[in-house]
């Protein structure tokens, strides 16, 4: 039997088949898109879940022997035990911390490069130097390990035994008091400059190649004053080699319960320093949060607490958000100090 179909019917038949074919292709495409489109996200999630799968570098942008070195040695071994991979401490000094910091900023943001940095890298260095990076934008805070105040100490031969006597002596002898600093722009340079500006004193800064060298200078009498990090001078004060006059903390500290704060004489004069963990911006938040919790747990360990408090350091272990707020609050304080020291770049 001969069956004839009209052209229109034939077109309708081909159209229906074509539509079914297109629908099938679309379903196949959608399936492929769902599987392969989600693959990068799934792979990323797997990588994050596996982090760390290899050793993690921890850069300290200063030389050995300082607070950053101490905190690095205290925390990296413990982080290695927590995460099951080595956390390798690496000293990379230079440029007041710029060399090491820039190396971290330029590293991949995959959680395998971290930094233990200080407040000066955010509040001081950018005002003094033109940088190839922006620390506030290019680094992500993780957690502060420890904070400390500043100690005002003098040579034992000076007839000064209090902050009040220090101010009176400096005013009666303008430009006769020299203070030793660990270098231009260090805390032991900026803090006394800010103190002198606040109290109307004239003192002379004598830069040394390192903080320990400046302390030796105070002990020997080559300079008369040291006003810098408490951990740097604490052993010399306990040994009676220098005379401690006051601390720049908001409250008296347990290690020196009878030592007055400078704010008791100069209201509002509070200057502190901190050291904490950072990662390059863009590091996955899951890694940031895991590290923050780990650092907080380490800061509560009795052995760590004892080690830090013996050095007049206060264990912290805060959240990234709390850390960011501390950085924001201290920017104007140190901007005033940089201006007082005449170090703000043109």
matplotlib code that plots the C-alpha trace (Angstrom):
import matplotlib.pyplot as plt

x = [0.0, 1.3, 1.0, 1.4, 2.2, 1.9, 5.0, 3.5, 3.0, 6.5, 7.8, 5.7, 7.2, 10.8, 10.1, 8.9, 11.9, 14.1, 12.6, 13.1, 16.7, 17.3, 15.6, 17.9, 20.9, 19.9, 19.4, 22.8, 24.4, 22.7, 23.9, 27.4, 27.3, 26.1, 28.8, 31.8, 30.7, 30.7, 34.0, 36.2, 34.2, 34.3, 38.0, 38.5, 36.5, 38.5, 41.7, 40.5, 39.5, 42.9, 44.8, 47.5, 48.8, 52.4, 54.6, 53.5, 56.0, 55.8, 57.8, 59.1, 60.1, 62.7, 66.0, 66.4, 66.2, 63.2, 59.6, 58.6, 61.2, 60.1, 56.4, 57.3, 59.2, 56.4, 53.6, 55.0, 55.7, 52.3, 50.6, 52.4, 51.0, 47.5, 47.5, 49.8, 52.2, 55.5, 55.1, 58.6, 59.8, 61.8, 63.5, 63.5, 64.7, 65.3, 63.9, 62.3, 60.2, 59.3, 61.4, 59.8, 56.3, 56.4, 57.5, 54.4, 52.1, 53.5, 53.0, 50.1, 47.0, 46.6, 47.4, 50.9, 52.6, 51.9, 53.5, 54.1, 54.0, 54.0, 51.8, 54.6, 54.1, 50.6, 50.7, 54.3, 56.2, 53.6, 54.0, 57.7, 58.3, 56.7, 55.6, 54.8, 51.9, 49.2, 49.4, 45.8, 44.5, 47.0, 47.2, 44.4, 44.6, 44.3, 45.0, 47.2, 49.5, 50.7, 50.7, 53.0, 53.5, 56.5, 59.0, 60.6, 64.0, 67.1, 70.7, 71.3, 73.5, 70.8, 69.2, 65.7, 63.3, 59.9, 58.1, 57.5, 61.2, 62.1, 59.9, 61.3, 64.9, 64.4, 62.8, 65.6, 68.2, 66.8, 68.5, 70.8, 69.0, 69.8, 67.6, 68.8, 66.7, 66.9, 66.8, 64.9, 61.1, 61.3, 59.1, 62.1, 62.4, 58.7, 57.4, 59.9, 59.4, 55.6, 56.2, 58.5, 55.9, 53.1, 55.1, 57.0, 60.4, 63.5, 65.5, 67.9, 67.5, 70.6, 69.9, 71.7, 71.9, 69.7, 67.6, 70.0, 72.8, 70.8, 70.1, 73.8, 74.2, 71.8, 73.5, 77.0, 75.8, 76.5, 72.8, 70.6, 67.2, 65.4, 61.7, 60.6, 59.2, 59.0, 60.2, 63.4, 64.4, 62.8, 65.8, 68.0, 65.5, 65.2, 69.0, 69.2, 71.3, 68.8, 66.2, 62.5, 60.3, 57.0, 55.0, 52.9, 50.1, 46.6, 46.8, 49.6, 50.8, 51.2, 54.9, 55.5, 52.5, 54.2, 55.4, 53.1, 51.8, 52.9, 49.3, 49.1, 51.4, 50.6, 46.9, 46.0, 49.5, 49.0, 51.1, 51.2, 52.6, 51.4, 52.6, 50.2, 49.6, 48.6, 48.0, 48.0, 44.6, 42.4, 43.4, 40.2, 38.3, 38.0, 41.8, 41.8, 39.2, 40.9, 44.2, 42.6, 41.0, 44.3, 46.3, 43.6, 43.9, 47.7, 47.5, 45.6, 48.1, 49.6, 53.2, 52.7, 51.0, 53.9, 56.5, 54.8, 54.0, 57.5, 58.6, 55.9, 53.9, 50.1, 48.7, 45.8, 44.5, 41.6, 39.4, 40.3, 37.5, 38.8, 42.3, 41.2, 39.6, 42.8, 44.7, 42.2, 42.2, 46.0, 46.6, 46.1, 48.2, 51.2, 50.6, 51.0, 54.3, 55.7, 54.9, 56.5, 59.6, 59.8, 59.7, 56.6, 57.6, 57.0]
y = [0.0, 3.4, 5.9, 9.5, 12.3, 15.9, 18.2, 20.0, 16.8, 15.7, 19.0, 18.5, 15.1, 16.3, 19.2, 17.0, 14.7, 17.8, 19.2, 15.8, 15.8, 19.3, 18.6, 15.5, 17.5, 20.2, 17.7, 16.2, 19.7, 20.5, 17.3, 17.9, 21.5, 20.3, 17.8, 19.6, 23.1, 22.0, 20.1, 23.1, 24.0, 20.4, 20.2, 23.4, 22.1, 18.9, 20.9, 23.0, 19.9, 18.4, 21.6, 21.4, 18.6, 19.9, 22.0, 25.6, 28.5, 31.0, 34.2, 36.5, 39.8, 40.5, 39.1, 36.4, 37.1, 39.4, 39.0, 37.6, 34.9, 33.9, 33.8, 31.8, 29.2, 28.9, 28.5, 26.7, 23.4, 23.5, 24.3, 21.4, 19.0, 20.4, 20.2, 17.2, 19.1, 21.0, 24.8, 26.0, 29.2, 31.5, 34.7, 37.2, 40.6, 43.8, 47.2, 47.5, 44.4, 45.3, 42.6, 39.8, 41.3, 41.8, 38.2, 37.1, 39.5, 38.1, 34.5, 32.3, 32.8, 29.0, 28.8, 27.6, 31.0, 32.8, 35.7, 36.7, 40.5, 43.5, 46.6, 48.8, 47.1, 48.6, 51.9, 53.1, 51.7, 52.9, 56.5, 56.4, 54.4, 54.2, 50.5, 48.3, 46.9, 48.0, 46.0, 46.8, 45.4, 42.7, 40.9, 39.2, 39.2, 35.8, 36.2, 38.2, 35.9, 38.4, 42.1, 44.1, 47.6, 49.9, 50.4, 53.8, 52.9, 55.0, 54.6, 54.0, 57.0, 59.5, 61.1, 60.1, 57.7, 58.4, 59.6, 63.0, 63.4, 62.4, 65.1, 67.7, 66.7, 66.7, 70.2, 71.5, 70.0, 70.4, 68.2, 66.7, 63.4, 60.9, 57.9, 54.8, 53.2, 49.9, 51.8, 54.5, 53.9, 51.2, 51.4, 52.5, 55.5, 56.4, 55.9, 58.3, 60.8, 60.7, 61.0, 64.0, 65.7, 65.0, 66.4, 69.2, 67.7, 68.0, 64.7, 63.4, 60.0, 57.9, 55.0, 51.7, 48.7, 46.6, 46.9, 44.8, 47.2, 50.2, 48.6, 48.0, 51.7, 52.6, 50.2, 51.6, 55.2, 56.0, 57.0, 57.7, 56.5, 53.5, 53.7, 50.6, 47.1, 45.7, 42.2, 43.7, 45.4, 43.2, 41.1, 44.2, 45.8, 42.6, 42.4, 46.0, 47.1, 49.8, 51.6, 51.2, 54.3, 53.4, 51.4, 52.5, 50.0, 51.1, 49.2, 47.9, 44.5, 41.4, 41.1, 44.6, 45.2, 48.1, 49.9, 52.8, 53.3, 56.4, 57.4, 57.9, 60.9, 61.8, 61.0, 59.2, 58.2, 54.5, 52.8, 49.1, 46.7, 43.3, 40.4, 38.2, 35.8, 37.0, 35.4, 36.9, 38.4, 35.9, 33.0, 30.9, 31.9, 28.3, 28.2, 31.6, 30.5, 27.2, 28.9, 31.5, 28.9, 27.0, 30.1, 30.9, 27.4, 27.7, 31.0, 29.3, 26.5, 26.8, 26.5, 29.2, 31.5, 31.1, 31.7, 34.8, 36.3, 35.7, 38.0, 40.5, 39.6, 39.1, 36.1, 37.0, 34.6, 36.7, 36.5, 38.0, 40.5, 41.6, 41.7, 44.0, 46.4, 46.7, 47.6, 50.2, 51.8, 52.2, 53.8, 57.4, 56.7, 55.8, 58.4, 60.9, 59.3, 59.2, 62.9, 63.7, 61.9, 63.8, 60.6, 61.0, 60.8, 63.8]
z = [0.0, -0.9, 1.8, 0.8, 3.3, 2.6, 2.8, 5.9, 7.7, 6.9, 8.3, 11.4, 11.9, 11.4, 13.7, 16.5, 16.1, 16.0, 19.2, 21.0, 19.8, 21.0, 24.3, 24.8, 24.0, 26.4, 29.2, 28.4, 28.4, 31.7, 33.3, 32.1, 33.3, 36.7, 37.0, 35.5, 36.5, 40.1, 39.8, 40.6, 43.7, 44.8, 44.2, 46.1, 49.0, 49.0, 49.0, 51.9, 53.8, 53.3, 54.3, 55.4, 53.1, 53.2, 55.4, 56.2, 56.2, 58.9, 58.1, 60.8, 59.1, 61.7, 62.9, 65.6, 69.3, 69.3, 70.4, 67.0, 67.2, 70.7, 69.7, 66.6, 68.5, 71.0, 68.5, 65.4, 67.1, 68.7, 65.4, 63.8, 66.5, 66.0, 62.2, 61.6, 59.3, 60.0, 60.5, 59.5, 61.1, 58.7, 59.7, 56.9, 58.2, 56.2, 55.6, 59.0, 58.3, 54.7, 53.0, 54.9, 54.7, 51.0, 50.5, 52.3, 50.4, 47.1, 48.1, 47.0, 49.2, 49.7, 53.5, 53.1, 53.8, 57.1, 58.9, 62.5, 62.3, 64.6, 64.7, 63.3, 59.9, 59.7, 61.7, 61.3, 58.3, 55.7, 57.0, 56.7, 53.5, 50.1, 49.9, 46.9, 48.8, 51.2, 54.5, 55.4, 52.1, 51.3, 54.6, 56.6, 60.4, 62.0, 65.7, 68.1, 70.1, 72.7, 73.6, 75.8, 77.1, 77.0, 79.9, 80.8, 82.3, 83.0, 83.9, 87.5, 88.0, 87.1, 90.2, 89.0, 90.7, 89.3, 86.1, 87.8, 88.6, 85.1, 83.5, 85.9, 85.2, 81.5, 81.5, 83.7, 81.3, 77.7, 75.1, 77.8, 78.0, 75.2, 74.6, 72.9, 70.2, 68.4, 65.1, 63.3, 63.5, 66.1, 69.2, 71.3, 68.9, 68.5, 72.0, 73.7, 70.8, 71.5, 75.2, 74.7, 72.5, 75.0, 78.0, 76.2, 76.7, 74.5, 74.3, 71.7, 69.9, 69.5, 67.1, 67.6, 65.2, 67.5, 70.7, 72.8, 71.9, 72.9, 76.3, 76.8, 76.1, 78.9, 81.3, 80.5, 80.6, 76.9, 76.8, 79.8, 78.8, 77.2, 76.5, 74.6, 74.8, 78.3, 77.2, 75.8, 79.1, 81.7, 82.6, 83.0, 85.3, 87.4, 87.6, 88.8, 85.9, 85.0, 87.0, 85.9, 86.3, 84.8, 82.2, 79.3, 79.9, 80.8, 84.1, 86.3, 85.4, 87.6, 87.0, 88.4, 90.8, 92.5, 89.3, 88.4, 84.9, 83.1, 82.7, 86.5, 85.9, 82.3, 81.9, 78.7, 77.8, 76.9, 74.2, 73.6, 71.0, 69.7, 67.5, 65.7, 62.8, 59.3, 55.9, 52.4, 51.6, 49.7, 51.9, 52.3, 55.4, 56.5, 56.9, 58.6, 61.1, 61.8, 62.5, 64.7, 66.9, 67.1, 68.1, 70.7, 72.2, 72.3, 74.1, 76.9, 77.4, 80.9, 79.7, 77.1, 79.6, 82.0, 79.4, 78.1, 81.5, 82.7, 79.8, 80.7, 77.6, 77.8, 75.9, 73.7, 71.1, 69.7, 66.6, 63.1, 63.7, 67.1, 65.7, 62.8, 65.2, 67.3, 64.2, 63.3, 66.8, 67.1, 63.7, 64.9, 68.1, 66.1, 63.5, 66.2, 67.3, 63.7, 63.4, 66.7, 65.7, 62.4, 60.4, 58.2, 54.6, 52.4]

ax = plt.figure().add_subplot(projection="3d")
ax.plot(x, y, z, "-o")
ax.set_aspect("equal")
plt.show()
